[in-house]
Amino acid sequence: MKPMFMICLTFAMTIATAQMLRAAPANCAPHDAVVARLADAYGESRQIIGLTANGAVIEIFAAEGGSWTLTVTAPGGPTCLVAAGDHYQTVSEPLPNTDPDA
């Protein structure tokens, strides 16, 4: 199960990074400005953060009302909006046990 998860995660990060690289300049800004805009305009705050293999930071911001935004920040680069939508839900599923001795 872990290899399939890693394949899906790598695929998603590759798409997100590719989207960021071809994003129009209007979709990118300094990180602080993006965070402030998402908070002020949509009431969104960071819910998830992760680091890709190429050093880009992936973040998901969400609001109580269900709106969400996915951003990617390249090393030394601006933060770019990759996707946004509605109906964000928090789920709590246990992480898989990766300890072979367990």
Secondary structure, 3 states (H helix, E strand, C coil): CHHHHHHHHHHHHHHHHHHHHCCCHHHEECHHHHHHHHHHHHCCEEEEEEECCCCCEEEEEECCCCCEEEEEECCCCCEEEEEEECCCCCCCCCCCCCCCCC
